[in-house]
Amino acid sequence: MNGILTRTQLNRPGRLTRITLLLSLVLLLAAWFLMPKQAPPVVQQDQASVEAAIEDQYGIHITMLALTAGGGVVDFRFQVVDPEKATNYMHGPYEDLPVLIVQENGTRIDPRPHTHHVDYEFGRTYYHFYRNPGGVVQQGTLVTVLLGDLSLKNIVVR
């Protein structure tokens, strides 16, 4: 041929065109994968608003988690801010009572069934004892307390 391209040759992509298309595709994919992805916003409530919600919904204010009985029991202390709500909640099904989650390893400590009835009084502090399976809770352990759909995190065990 004398340097003139035929119609068939013009319709067929050349080596340079294929390399250019391939490099463009690689760069486009690399940019897409390397571009920071925006995670959906996480709704987090601060501790003060969770505490206020617990008081409003359940009528109690959690005051302390501490080890007792030689470390075999976790002492859960709460102060009553609404006696009627506290009585309804704390004397409901034991499965609905506060649950403790050890943050370090996710151990769930369920409440024990209660066998007595207390007439809660405004301003008084009460307690529930939770077992400490295998001594998983130690002084300084961070625990999350679950009450229904509310979770009060980072409570340091005394």
C-alpha positions in Angstrom: 0.0 0.0 0.0 1.1 3.5 -0.6 0.3 5.1 2.7 -3.4 5.4 2.1 -5.6 3.6 4.6 -8.5 1.6 3.4 -12.0 1.9 4.9 -11.5 -1.5 6.7 -8.3 -0.4 8.3 -9.9 2.9 9.5 -12.8 1.0 11.2 -10.4 -1.3 13.0 -8.9 0.2 16.2 -5.2 0.3 16.2 -2.8 -0.8 18.9 -2.3 2.7 20.2 -6.1 3.2 20.5 -6.6 -0.1 22.4 -3.8 0.8 24.8 -5.2 4.2 25.4 -8.7 2.8 26.0 -7.3 0.2 28.4 -5.2 2.7 30.4 -8.2 5.1 30.6 -10.4 2.2 32.0 -7.7 1.2 34.5 -7.3 4.8 35.7 -11.0 5.3 36.0 -11.4 2.1 38.0 -8.4 2.9 40.2 -9.9 6.4 40.9 -13.3 4.9 41.8 -11.8 2.3 44.2 -9.4 4.8 45.8 -12.0 7.5 46.2 -13.0 7.7 49.9 -16.5 6.3 50.4 -18.8 8.2 52.6 -20.4 6.0 55.2 -24.0 6.6 56.1 -24.3 8.9 59.0 -24.3 7.1 62.3 -26.8 8.3 64.8 -25.1 8.4 68.2 -26.6 9.7 71.3 -24.4 11.2 73.9 -24.5 9.7 77.4 -26.4 12.6 78.9 -29.3 12.2 76.5 -29.3 8.4 77.0 -29.4 8.9 80.8 -32.3 11.4 80.4 -34.2 8.9 78.2 -33.7 6.1 80.7 -35.0 8.3 83.5 -38.0 9.4 81.4 -38.9 6.0 80.1 -38.0 3.7 83.0 -38.1 6.1 86.0 -34.5 5.2 87.2 -31.1 6.8 87.3 -28.2 4.3 87.2 -25.7 5.4 89.9 -23.1 2.6 90.1 -21.8 -0.8 88.9 -19.4 -2.4 91.4 -18.0 -5.8 92.3 -19.0 -7.3 95.6 -19.0 -10.8 97.2 -15.3 -11.3 96.5 -15.8 -10.4 92.8 -18.5 -13.0 92.2 -21.3 -10.5 91.9 -21.9 -7.2 90.1 -23.8 -4.8 92.2 -26.1 -2.6 90.0 -27.3 0.5 91.8 -30.1 2.8 90.7 -32.0 5.7 92.1 -35.7 6.0 91.6 -36.8 9.2 89.9 -40.4 8.1 89.1 -41.7 5.4 91.4 -44.6 4.3 89.2 -42.4 3.9 86.1 -39.7 2.2 88.1 -42.1 -0.3 89.7 -43.7 -1.1 86.3 -40.3 -1.6 84.7 -38.4 -3.4 87.5 -41.3 -5.7 88.3 -42.0 -6.6 84.7 -40.7 -9.8 83.1 -37.2 -10.4 84.2 -36.1 -10.7 80.5 -36.9 -7.0 80.2 -34.7 -5.9 83.1 -31.3 -4.2 82.4 -28.7 -6.4 80.7 -25.0 -5.9 81.2 -22.6 -6.3 78.2 -18.9 -6.5 78.9 -17.4 -4.3 76.2 -14.0 -6.0 76.0 -15.4 -9.4 74.9 -19.1 -9.0 74.4 -20.1 -11.2 77.3 -23.8 -10.7 78.0 -24.9 -10.9 81.6 -28.7 -11.3 82.0 -30.6 -10.5 85.1 -31.8 -13.2 87.5 -35.5 -13.6 88.1 -36.6 -11.5 91.0 -38.5 -13.2 93.8 -39.7 -10.3 95.8 -41.8 -7.1 95.3 -40.5 -3.7 96.3 -42.6 -0.5 96.5 -40.1 1.9 95.0 -39.9 5.3 96.6 -38.8 8.5 95.0 -35.1 9.4 95.6 -34.2 6.1 97.2 -31.3 4.0 95.9 -31.9 0.3 95.2 -29.8 -2.5 93.8 -29.9 -5.7 91.8 -27.2 -8.3 91.9 -25.9 -9.9 88.7 -23.7 -12.9 88.5 -20.1 -12.5 87.3 -19.6 -15.6 85.2 -16.0 -16.7 85.3 -14.9 -13.4 86.8 -15.3 -11.7 83.4 -16.0 -8.4 85.1 -13.1 -6.8 87.1 -12.6 -3.4 88.7 -12.1 -1.0 85.8 -14.0 -3.1 83.3 -16.1 -1.1 80.8 -19.7 -2.2 80.7 -22.7 -1.3 78.6 -26.1 -1.4 80.2 -29.0 -2.2 77.9 -32.5 -1.1 78.8 -34.9 -1.9 76.0 -33.7 0.0 73.0 -31.4 2.3 75.0 -27.8 1.5 75.8 -25.7 3.3 78.3 -22.1 2.7 77.4 -18.7 3.0 79.0 -19.7 2.5 82.6 -16.6 1.8 84.6 -17.1 -1.0 87.2 -15.8 0.0 90.7 
